[in-house]
Amino acid sequence: MNDKSEYPDSYYLHSANNIVSRDQLTESIVADVCVIGGGYTGLLTALSLAEKNYKVVLLEAHKIGWGASGRNGGQVGSGHNKKIADLEHDYGKALATDLWNLAEDAKDIVRNRIKQHEIDCDLSYGNMAVSDDIRDQREHQEYVEKLNNDYNYNSIFYLDEKEVYDMFHSPFFKGGGSLDKGGMHLHPLNYALGLAKAAEQAGVMIFEESKVIDYQGSDKKVINTDKGQVTANTIVLACNAYLERLETKIAGKIMPINNFVLATEPLDEDEARYINRDNVCAHDNKFHVHYFRMSQDNRLLFGGGENYTRKFPSNLKSYVRKTMLDVFPKLENKRIDFAWGGSIAVTINRMPHIGKLDSGVYFSHGFSGHGIALASLAGTIMAEAIDGFSKRFDVFNEVKIHSYPGGTLLRWPGFYLGMLYYSLKDRL
Ligand SMILES: Cc1cc2nc3c(=O)[nH]c(=O)nc-3n(C[C@H](O)[C@H](O)[C@H](O)COP(=O)(O)OP(=O)(O)OC[C@H]3O[C@@H](n4cnc5c(N)ncnc54)[C@H](O)[C@@H]3O)c2cc1C
């Protein structure tokens, strides 16, 4: 199947700019670099290398943006999936500063690529962190103060309880929050499709429906799909939560978690502004995070709920709607037009796992829900490293990522218990 029906039936598919069908790999090709995976990580690696005149082939098992890059919440936050104080605690001030600066580079990459390639993906500004517990208020304040004072980041502001209520009119959120005017939101699938178009214009050969089955070799590497083969000097793994057992040396570093999103019917302008006055994106600080924003046509795009099995809940619309109504009970009578899910790759310490295997294979994954910016960064810095400039890439060598106990086979039971514990904590 080489058409739209490969994608999940999401609001993003419904509003995608232009879905192009690309050929399957059915021949043998020689390239400098073979990139495996057609999400932000793979696309940014391929595009950046092609701009440096490398011959690049990108193989995607399904369609461009079929994975998390075409399904996510569209929220582009600052920093990592760890508060800045935790980064300092875990890694010391110097490395925390490097990591913060790299995350700032990541936002620049997203902004600049959208501008450079004129990608029409509804880019808007404003990223809000809220909470359902008034006791978190001090934490929001301290976070803002730390970024303002120690990191000279002045785009983030503390908003008090009344201001948060006036913005969202949600009985769910308690206390204040922080508004990051340097954070953004966008249409994730259109961002991916725009990157793919730019990559092809720069000379990347993209093949869809071309799942890599295995690869071998050291100096020259041979990458096999069902029907074709690529011979390349360098392989880049950009499969994230969909890696499965393609590279067992790194598969145990990530846990694929399913996360779900819905889109309501379009709301009237006043209704949309009532629940999201300034058209920002927002998320709370629950372990099972709630997140939301408005689409270009004023639908509420609401994310919430996770599971850890191979299957999604059978009635996704009602599954996510239940959580949405906790936050926005006034939407009781609104129709739910779409609901879909995707897999997020989460590492044990919530930091991305970026590196190079002894075999010379580069990889980046485990963005732990922060991948729009961080996967864009990872692709860019892997390309830099392949081209011999590894300063930014090397920073991630200092961030150790432990494997899940039990590796790929036995990691589930312990993980599942951990999740149950945190779910319970959320509820209490
Ligand atoms: C529901 C949901 C909500 C999210 N919300 C946000 C958010 O609001 N903000 C944010 O920053 N991040 C969010 N994320 C995370 C973000 O989407 C990801 O971190 C990011 O898209 C990862 O990009 P990627 O290119 O590494 O992986 P993906 O986009 O998942 O791409 C990997 C690709 O590799 C392909 N592949 C796998 N194996 C093979 C193979 N053997 N051969 C060929 N191809 C292969 C897959 O088909 C897939 O297309 C969310 C994720 C989900 C699922």
The ligand as an SDF file (V2000), in Angstrom:
LIG
                    3D

 53 58  0  0  0  0  0  0  0  0999 V2000
    1.0610   10.5570   20.9760 C   0  0  0  0  0  0  0  0  0  0  0  0
    2.4020   11.2480   21.0350 C   0  0  0  0  0  0  0  0  0  0  0  0
    2.4700   12.5630   21.5080 C   0  0  0  0  0  0  0  0  0  0  0  0
    3.7020   13.2120   21.5470 C   0  0  0  0  0  0  0  0  0  0  0  0
    3.7280   14.5280   21.8740 N   0  0  0  0  0  0  0  0  0  0  0  0
    4.8860   15.2260   21.7560 C   0  0  0  0  0  0  0  0  0  0  0  0
    4.8870   16.6270   21.9210 C   0  0  0  0  0  0  0  0  0  0  0  0
    3.8530   17.2610   22.1260 O   0  0  0  0  0  0  0  0  0  0  0  0
    6.0790   17.2740   21.8420 N   0  0  0  0  0  0  0  0  0  0  0  0
    7.2530   16.6160   21.5630 C   0  0  0  0  0  0  0  0  0  0  0  0
    8.3090   17.2580   21.4970 O   0  0  0  0  0  0  0  0  0  0  0  0
    7.2620   15.2720   21.3600 N   0  0  0  0  0  0  0  0  0  0  0  0
    6.1190   14.5730   21.4320 C   0  0  0  0  0  0  0  0  0  0  0  0
    6.0980   13.2240   21.1830 N   0  0  0  0  0  0  0  0  0  0  0  0
    7.3810   12.5530   20.8690 C   0  0  0  0  0  0  0  0  0  0  0  0
    7.8660   12.8530   19.4470 C   0  0  0  0  0  0  0  0  0  0  0  0
    6.8270   12.6910   18.5440 O   0  0  0  0  0  0  0  0  0  0  0  0
    9.0310   11.9110   19.0960 C   0  0  0  0  0  0  0  0  0  0  0  0
   10.0410   12.0220   20.0920 O   0  0  0  0  0  0  0  0  0  0  0  0
    9.6640   12.2080   17.7620 C   0  0  0  0  0  0  0  0  0  0  0  0
    8.6900   12.2880   16.7590 O   0  0  0  0  0  0  0  0  0  0  0  0
   10.6870   11.1380   17.4300 C   0  0  0  0  0  0  0  0  0  0  0  0
   11.0900   11.2780   16.1010 O   0  0  0  0  0  0  0  0  0  0  0  0
   11.9130   10.1150   15.4300 P   0  0  0  0  0  0  0  0  0  0  0  0
   12.2110   10.5120   14.0490 O   0  0  0  0  0  0  0  0  0  0  0  0
   13.0800    9.7800   16.2920 O   0  0  0  0  0  0  0  0  0  0  0  0
   10.9550    8.8350   15.4950 O   0  0  0  0  0  0  0  0  0  0  0  0
    9.5910    8.5050   14.6660 P   0  0  0  0  0  0  0  0  0  0  0  0
    8.9120    9.7300   14.2030 O   0  0  0  0  0  0  0  0  0  0  0  0
    8.8160    7.5410   15.4890 O   0  0  0  0  0  0  0  0  0  0  0  0
   10.1450    7.7950   13.3820 O   0  0  0  0  0  0  0  0  0  0  0  0
   10.7470    6.5240   13.3820 C   0  0  0  0  0  0  0  0  0  0  0  0
   10.4950    5.9160   12.0160 C   0  0  0  0  0  0  0  0  0  0  0  0
   11.3430    4.7830   11.8380 O   0  0  0  0  0  0  0  0  0  0  0  0
   10.6660    3.8850   11.0220 C   0  0  0  0  0  0  0  0  0  0  0  0
   11.2900    2.5620   11.1830 N   0  0  0  0  0  0  0  0  0  0  0  0
   11.3460    1.8150   12.3080 C   0  0  0  0  0  0  0  0  0  0  0  0
   11.9810    0.6530   12.0570 N   0  0  0  0  0  0  0  0  0  0  0  0
   12.3410    0.6790   10.7580 C   0  0  0  0  0  0  0  0  0  0  0  0
   13.0070   -0.2440    9.9020 C   0  0  0  0  0  0  0  0  0  0  0  0
   13.4270   -1.4410   10.3570 N   0  0  0  0  0  0  0  0  0  0  0  0
   13.1990    0.0890    8.5910 N   0  0  0  0  0  0  0  0  0  0  0  0
   12.7750    1.3030    8.1120 C   0  0  0  0  0  0  0  0  0  0  0  0
   12.1160    2.1960    8.8860 N   0  0  0  0  0  0  0  0  0  0  0  0
   11.9050    1.8950   10.1850 C   0  0  0  0  0  0  0  0  0  0  0  0
    9.2310    3.9250   11.5190 C   0  0  0  0  0  0  0  0  0  0  0  0
    8.3200    3.4470   10.5560 O   0  0  0  0  0  0  0  0  0  0  0  0
    9.0700    5.4160   11.8230 C   0  0  0  0  0  0  0  0  0  0  0  0
    8.4260    6.1310   10.7790 O   0  0  0  0  0  0  0  0  0  0  0  0
    4.9000   12.5300   21.1610 C   0  0  0  0  0  0  0  0  0  0  0  0
    4.8260   11.2130   20.6950 C   0  0  0  0  0  0  0  0  0  0  0  0
    3.5920   10.5770   20.6290 C   0  0  0  0  0  0  0  0  0  0  0  0
    3.5300    9.1730   20.1080 C   0  0  0  0  0  0  0  0  0  0  0  0
  1  2  1  0
  2  3  1  0
  2 52  2  0
  3  4  2  0
  4  5  1  0
  4 50  1  0
  5  6  2  0
  6  7  1  0
  6 13  1  0
  7  8  2  0
  7  9  1  0
  9 10  1  0
 10 11  2  0
 10 12  1  0
 12 13  2  0
 13 14  1  0
 14 15  1  0
 14 50  1  0
 15 16  1  0
 16 17  1  0
 16 18  1  0
 18 19  1  0
 18 20  1  0
 20 21  1  0
 20 22  1  0
 22 23  1  0
 23 24  1  0
 24 25  2  0
 24 26  1  0
 24 27  1  0
 27 28  1  0
 28 29  2  0
 28 30  1  0
 28 31  1  0
 31 32  1  0
 32 33  1  0
 33 34  1  0
 33 48  1  0
 34 35  1  0
 35 36  1  0
 35 46  1  0
 36 37  1  0
 36 45  1  0
 37 38  2  0
 38 39  1  0
 39 40  1  0
 39 45  2  0
 40 41  1  0
 40 42  2  0
 42 43  1  0
 43 44  2  0
 44 45  1  0
 46 47  1  0
 46 48  1  0
 48 49  1  0
 50 51  2  0
 51 52  1  0
 52 53  1  0
M  END
$$$$
